[in-house]
Amino acid sequence: MKHGANIYKYAKELKCSPDEILDFSSNINSYQPKIDITLTQQMLARYSDSSYKDLKKSISTKYNIKRSQIALYNGATSAIYELFKSLASKRVYLYAPLYGEYEKAVPSKSEIIKINRFKKIDTKIKKGSTIVFVNPSTPDGKYYDLKKLFIYWMQQNCTIIIDESFLEFENLDSLRSQINNYKKLYIIQSFSKFYSCAGVRIGAIFSHKKNIKKLQAPLWNLSSFDAAFLRQRLLDASFDKRSKNLHKMHKKEFLLILENTGLFSKIYASDSNFILVKSKHAKEIFKHLLEHKILLRTCGSFDFLSDEYLRFGVKDVYKHDRLKKAFQDLILNEYKNIPIIVIE
């Protein structure tokens, strides 16, 4: 499974700058207020505090967990790889489709079993296994109430990895509160998505303090600038509220655009900031929009999906308007409307 749509590759093909492409393949928060950080010579020349005490304090306050329950990494992907290095996992169940790096991170000696969460989410799990569940899921953005499954996994004495990187766009419940109740629970948290900072590589593992001690994250795992940037975002009391209000408005607007095209046989209900669609014309749609310098995420590389699936990130009014005009050009010149089904 390949990751991302590779905006740099397509910019080269189109002979344009990456900045000229509207990247609807990205699921980064479209609200990006300016942040006031001065990159000083001292910041560059001096080692940062390897304990990241101030940043952990801000994360602890924001996520209502203890500093001793936080391990920081150079992005969530690094956190995933480091976590699997520390686990003795003979058998790993992946609730798929999901972020492709999970499969890559599983040690070669471990058995991988993929569960189609669309059709067989209640599949029985062998005792002592490791399970991975992304919630809200990708690429469809569905949020699952995991209470019953979580109890079952605990009864099976499983190591439980829940990726909540897309949780914050809407008011959804987290399993972070279970860290103290079940010591084999790990929460993966990316700060790139909600906090609009894909270039600032910070991810975290939240778990019981004994697990965090065993993980032993490398010294100076984050740059001073990265830590300062995220800390300011976390301390900005207005950012959370403003982001969620804009997300709600933009998502509603974007859904109407997709529905009104008539190009999609399925539009999946999403609980995050991206939307999965299905169309027998997916390849033509992708090609046409790319000619308009609009990039989508194709989903044929995801388990249990095909090339008929596309994913759109929710953006802002300006970008939605450009996409709408490109759709209108496509419909007028090439296709008749296709009846749509919105999946609730």
GIURVEN-V900893 format. One record per residue. PHI is phi as a letter, one per 40 degrees, with the letter a starting at -180 (none if undefined). Layout:
phi=PHI
phi=PHI
//
This chain:
phi=none
phi=c
phi=b
phi=g
phi=b
phi=g
phi=c
phi=c
phi=c
phi=c
phi=c
phi=c
phi=c
phi=c
phi=f
phi=a
phi=c
phi=d
phi=c
phi=c
phi=c
phi=c
phi=c
phi=c
phi=c
phi=c
phi=b
phi=c
phi=d
phi=c
phi=c
phi=b
phi=c
phi=c
phi=b
phi=c
phi=b
phi=c
phi=c
phi=c
phi=c
phi=c
phi=c
phi=c
phi=c
phi=b
phi=c
phi=c
phi=c
phi=c
phi=c
phi=f
phi=d
phi=c
phi=c
phi=c
phi=c
phi=c
phi=c
phi=d
phi=c
phi=c
phi=b
phi=f
phi=b
phi=c
phi=c
phi=c
phi=b
phi=b
phi=b
phi=b
phi=b
phi=c
phi=h
phi=c
phi=c
phi=c
phi=c
phi=c
phi=c
phi=c
phi=c
phi=c
phi=c
phi=c
phi=b
phi=c
phi=b
phi=c
phi=a
phi=b
phi=c
phi=b
phi=c
phi=b
phi=c
phi=a
phi=d
phi=c
phi=c
phi=c
phi=c
phi=c
phi=c
phi=c
phi=d
phi=c
phi=c
phi=c
phi=c
phi=b
phi=b
phi=c
phi=b
phi=c
phi=c
phi=c
phi=b
phi=b
phi=c
phi=c
phi=d
phi=c
phi=b
phi=c
phi=d
phi=g
phi=c
phi=b
phi=b
phi=b
phi=b
phi=c
phi=a
phi=c
phi=c
phi=b
phi=c
phi=c
phi=g
phi=c
phi=c
phi=b
phi=c
phi=c
phi=d
phi=c
phi=c
phi=c
phi=c
phi=c
phi=c
phi=c
phi=c
phi=c
phi=f
phi=c
phi=c
phi=b
phi=b
phi=b
phi=c
phi=b
phi=c
phi=b
phi=c
phi=c
phi=c
phi=b
phi=c
phi=b
phi=c
phi=b
phi=c
phi=d
phi=c
phi=c
phi=d
phi=c
phi=c
phi=b
phi=c
phi=b
phi=b
phi=b
phi=b
phi=c
phi=b
phi=c
phi=c
phi=c
phi=c
phi=c
phi=c
phi=f
phi=a
phi=c
phi=c
phi=c
phi=c
phi=b
phi=b
phi=a
phi=b
phi=b
phi=a
phi=d
phi=d
phi=c
phi=c
phi=c
phi=c
phi=c
phi=c
phi=f
phi=c
phi=d
phi=c
phi=f
phi=c
phi=b
phi=c
phi=c
phi=c
phi=d
phi=c
phi=c
phi=c
phi=c
phi=c
phi=c
phi=d
phi=c
phi=c
phi=c
phi=c
phi=c
phi=c
phi=d
phi=c
phi=c
phi=c
phi=c
phi=c
phi=c
phi=d
phi=c
phi=c
phi=c
phi=c
phi=c
phi=c
phi=c
phi=d
phi=c
phi=c
phi=c
phi=c
phi=c
phi=c
phi=g
phi=c
phi=b
phi=c
phi=a
phi=b
phi=c
phi=c
phi=b
phi=b
phi=a
phi=b
phi=a
phi=b
phi=c
phi=b
phi=b
phi=a
phi=c
phi=b
phi=d
phi=c
phi=c
phi=c
phi=d
phi=c
phi=c
phi=c
phi=c
phi=c
phi=c
phi=f
phi=b
phi=b
phi=b
phi=b
phi=c
phi=b
phi=c
phi=c
phi=c
phi=d
phi=g
phi=b
phi=b
phi=c
phi=c
phi=b
phi=b
phi=b
phi=b
phi=c
phi=c
phi=b
phi=b
phi=d
phi=c
phi=c
phi=c
phi=c
phi=c
phi=c
phi=d
phi=c
phi=c
phi=c
phi=c
phi=c
phi=c
phi=c
phi=c
phi=c
phi=b
phi=b
phi=c
phi=c
phi=b
phi=d
phi=b
phi=b
phi=c
phi=c
phi=c
//
